[in-house]
Amino acid sequence: MTTPTVIDVWLGDLTFPGYMDRLHRLGAEFEKAHPEYRINIEGRDFRNLSKEIAEAAEAGRPPAIGEFYFAVTQAAYDMRTKDGEPLFTSVQQAIAGRTEILGEPVVVDDLLPAVREHYSRDGDLVSMPAVVTAMLIYGNQDLLRAAGVEHLPTTWEELEAACQAVAALPDGPSHAVTWANHGLFFQQALAVQGGHLADHDNGRSGRASRLDLSSKEMLTFVEYWQRLHQEGHYLYTGKIPDWEGNLKAFADQDVALRITSSNDLNYMAQAAEHAGFGMTVGRFPGRAGEPYGGNIIAGTSLWLTAGLDEVTQDGALAFMQFLNNPRNAADRHIASSFVPVTRSSYRLLEDEGWFEANPYHRLASAQLGSYTEGEGVPPCRGALFGDFAGAQDVMTRAMGDVLLQGADPASRFAEATAEAQELLDAYERDRVDNGVRSPESLRVEYFTGAEAYTGAQLENAVRGSNG
């Protein structure tokens, strides 16, 4: 009997209870269909995985497939082997125009255009999208109706008006709206306005070398956020990022509105059901009278190690296609409310009645796939530069100072720009000298003085204060 070819697959454990169980089952299913392969899946804490892959590369033993969080995409591009060669190769180039690999249909041309754009360079799909999330607004339908707000805000101006209406409620919630102090919100607010964090089109048309955390678009958002807070509408828990506290505020009906990731959709629905109020969901608001500039996505993608033998590479590529076939991509959405990454998986969910029974689950795909008015797909070009986690820490601390200390937005975010630029410069030195090995270059999520959070904390918050 021939010894199976082992495909080492290192995946990011996103720390939600039972998250890795489904992935291990899929590995076993692939092995059953392809007994000539053994899929060796290792679930590793997503915050440490990029560093562990770099260490394995330095030792000459990288996995065939490595999963990277979106914030370290630039590091994945830049990683080198111990011999100085690129650690990863393009998924699209390795597929080489094939329509199936080991009998598994190739799905890269079926990816949602926005998702494909995010993980492509000059039109070349470099890594295979896996987890995808978008930014949405959620509302407590009962509180909003009581305040006379008939539909979710679609613009920042409507959001402010809704906050004022909620504030006028007798015995209403303590605040109207909340969201986490996290880099995703800065990025999405910039994208909506067509703004960037970095030069060269956010690092998309060339390597980012200069950061700007005090652009007109950034300060427009920061000053808007500050005003909502000063007027008592925005609830700031005082912690960074505090996903748990923000979810708990919604679950306990301390706010009528929450802006957060589509990843939270299942948790938000459970919170509403547990507390006995109706929930409504909408797109991330834009600016009144201005074009909707685009979106960013969060999540992960799978990277193919360069230099694999043909049998191993084909097994790895086939497993990537298998993970994103219509059935498996649809099931990923049902289990975790992640965006169905292919058009076929979306159609499958539609055909099976999932969206009819769960209409709010359409919203993330709509956010990424269409404008509210007009034709076309909004751009999806999130920032691409080294040590994004460090820059995120800088901007969230700056925002905390604006909200809690009354710091002037323009001067505080100018300071933040200088601090973030130093981090990017340090990353670039590490890239040139070491092929990206510094822990700072490889950090995924980092917040000064904050404890690591887990998905289990969100499950606890769902129960609210009555749980």
Stockholm file with secondary structure:
# STOCKHOLM 1.0

chainA/1-467         MTTPTVIDVWLGDLTFPGYMDRLHRLGAEFEKAHPEYRINIEGRDFRNLSKEIAEAAEAGRPPAIGEFYFAVTQAAYDMRTKDGEPLFTSVQQAIAGRTEILGEPVVVDDLLPAVREHYSRDGDLVSMPAVVTAMLIYGNQDLLRAAGVEHLPTTWEELEAACQAVAALPDGPSHAVTWANHGLFFQQALAVQGGHLADHDNGRSGRASRLDLSSKEMLTFVEYWQRLHQEGHYLYTGKIPDWEGNLKAFADQDVALRITSSNDLNYMAQAAEHAGFGMTVGRFPGRAGEPYGGNIIAGTSLWLTAGLDEVTQDGALAFMQFLNNPRNAADRHIASSFVPVTRSSYRLLEDEGWFEANPYHRLASAQLGSYTEGEGVPPCRGALFGDFAGAQDVMTRAMGDVLLQGADPASRFAEATAEAQELLDAYERDRVDNGVRSPESLRVEYFTGAEAYTGAQLENAVRGSNG
#=GR chainA/1-467 SS CCCCEEEEEEEEECCCTTHHHHHHHHHHHHHHHCTTEEEEEEEEETTTHHHHHHHHHHTTCCCSEEEEEGGGHHHHHHCBCTTSSBSEECHHHHHTTCSEETTEECCGGGBCHHHHHHTEETTEECSEEEEEECEEEEEEHHHHHHTTCCSCCCBHHHHHHHHHHHHTSTTCCSCSEECCCSHHHHHHHHHHHTCCSBHHHHHTSSCCCCBCSSCHHHHHHHHHHHHHHHTTCEECCSSSSCHHHHHHHHHTTSCSEEEEEGGGHHHHHHHHHHHTCCEEEEECCBCTTSCCCCBCCEEEEEEEETTCCHHHHHHHHHHHHHHTSHHHHHHHHHHHCCCCCBHHHHHHHHHTTHHHHSGGGGHHHHHHHCCSSSSSCCCBCCCCCTTHHHHHHHHHHHHHHHHHHCCCHHHHHHHHHHHHHHHHHHHHHHHHHHSSCCTTTTCSSCCTTCCCCCHHHHHHHHTGGGC
#=GC SS_cons         CCCCEEEEEEEEECCCTTHHHHHHHHHHHHHHHCTTEEEEEEEEETTTHHHHHHHHHHTTCCCSEEEEEGGGHHHHHHCBCTTSSBSEECHHHHHTTCSEETTEECCGGGBCHHHHHHTEETTEECSEEEEEECEEEEEEHHHHHHTTCCSCCCBHHHHHHHHHHHHTSTTCCSCSEECCCSHHHHHHHHHHHTCCSBHHHHHTSSCCCCBCSSCHHHHHHHHHHHHHHHTTCEECCSSSSCHHHHHHHHHTTSCSEEEEEGGGHHHHHHHHHHHTCCEEEEECCBCTTSCCCCBCCEEEEEEEETTCCHHHHHHHHHHHHHHTSHHHHHHHHHHHCCCCCBHHHHHHHHHTTHHHHSGGGGHHHHHHHCCSSSSSCCCBCCCCCTTHHHHHHHHHHHHHHHHHHCCCHHHHHHHHHHHHHHHHHHHHHHHHHHSSCCTTTTCSSCCTTCCCCCHHHHHHHHTGGGC
//
